[in-house]
């Protein structure tokens, strides 16, 4: 027998998903589905986050004037991070094709995305006040340019809970943010609202969730029963201990999650046509395709917010050799994200699923330095992102950058807080009322930042 209750908890946690279990045990807050503030257009969100600064002027925001000035000094000053940054314009090395009924130009780096462009609203006038990766990533996912604040998915799950009581409300898939797990952390919101890291691996979708080989199912059941008996004995001595009461119920939930997570990560029962749609067996794009397919399965089961990282081990921070790097990076995400939009549409899920795609900033229209394989520096002044699905117009463009793709035009500038307000609005959440008491004030995802719902893109 274990020497203490603490040792027993530590031992059995090895089979229950480490961090995920600890997060649930640490909080008495529940995840029951809650009503939105007003009728919602979206029930779920899939947020494809491309950490590293994707070059949107090379992907879906072509600037013909770059060809006119290619290799020449910029006609106006281009500000970068480097004091001696180059002013030499670099046109996109890739051709663009007019696609769909909307006729919008998409780079030939994204042949699969070209097929779904009519489903998408582009926000082409993004800007941020942060020029370095970590601070810009914190800004985009938490609303602040520094650590210590909850991620957008945590705020959504806090407001709405989840319809699946066997899985977390907020799940993060893959890797690709330089700030690591803080990109999906609940900070000072109750830990139950943190994003739980998962993988498209049916044997171990959550780290440490697999029952140890040395422990049979029967042995585990007996161990759980013994620990619960200890919990309830302690509860009889402390009947008003809400943390302990929550620990008991959440311990039972963790056991359910062990089975549910394994089931949703098992892609073997998907049709061959669906697997082909996502390209799950493709050498380059297969990994990301699996994450996108798993995201669809998660929202299908009622998970509220799924965050997919588009890094995949690649470096979107293309300071040098962008011509050599960007094709492989685009190939990695192209089929998976296009397949996701097609699949959601075919299943009738686009009507209540919102898909968001963005990085923390874009890239400059100039080369960073005079080298044989030049790249582009960070561009926080003007870049693009897209949204699709529930409550968003199809085939619509909002805002623009200047003719070189350097800075957002002032009449339609969009910041991270506007995106945060709009996503919450589509979920039926009043972004000004979704608050939590912290250090003597009611905090929110937007905080004191100026923000508005971008009603122009709403259907």
Secondary structure as GFF3:
##gff-version 3
##sequence-region A 1 459
A	DSSP	alpha_helix	5	13	.	.	.	ID=ss1
A	DSSP	alpha_helix	18	25	.	.	.	ID=ss2
A	DSSP	beta_strand	44	49	.	.	.	ID=ss3
A	DSSP	three_ten_helix	56	58	.	.	.	ID=ss4
A	DSSP	alpha_helix	65	69	.	.	.	ID=ss5
A	DSSP	beta_strand	96	99	.	.	.	ID=ss6
A	DSSP	beta_strand	104	107	.	.	.	ID=ss7
A	DSSP	three_ten_helix	113	115	.	.	.	ID=ss8
A	DSSP	three_ten_helix	117	119	.	.	.	ID=ss9
A	DSSP	beta_strand	120	126	.	.	.	ID=ss10
A	DSSP	alpha_helix	133	142	.	.	.	ID=ss11
A	DSSP	alpha_helix	152	160	.	.	.	ID=ss12
A	DSSP	beta_strand	170	173	.	.	.	ID=ss13
A	DSSP	three_ten_helix	180	184	.	.	.	ID=ss14
A	DSSP	three_ten_helix	191	193	.	.	.	ID=ss15
A	DSSP	beta_strand	196	198	.	.	.	ID=ss16
A	DSSP	alpha_helix	217	237	.	.	.	ID=ss17
A	DSSP	alpha_helix	242	264	.	.	.	ID=ss18
A	DSSP	three_ten_helix	267	269	.	.	.	ID=ss19
A	DSSP	alpha_helix	272	278	.	.	.	ID=ss20
A	DSSP	alpha_helix	286	300	.	.	.	ID=ss21
A	DSSP	beta_strand	305	309	.	.	.	ID=ss22
A	DSSP	alpha_helix	322	346	.	.	.	ID=ss23
A	DSSP	beta_strand	353	358	.	.	.	ID=ss24
A	DSSP	beta_strand	362	363	.	.	.	ID=ss25
A	DSSP	beta_strand	378	379	.	.	.	ID=ss26
A	DSSP	beta_strand	383	389	.	.	.	ID=ss27
A	DSSP	beta_strand	396	398	.	.	.	ID=ss28
A	DSSP	three_ten_helix	410	412	.	.	.	ID=ss29
A	DSSP	alpha_helix	416	426	.	.	.	ID=ss30
A	DSSP	beta_strand	435	438	.	.	.	ID=ss31
A	DSSP	beta_strand	441	444	.	.	.	ID=ss32
A	DSSP	three_ten_helix	455	457	.	.	.	ID=ss33
###
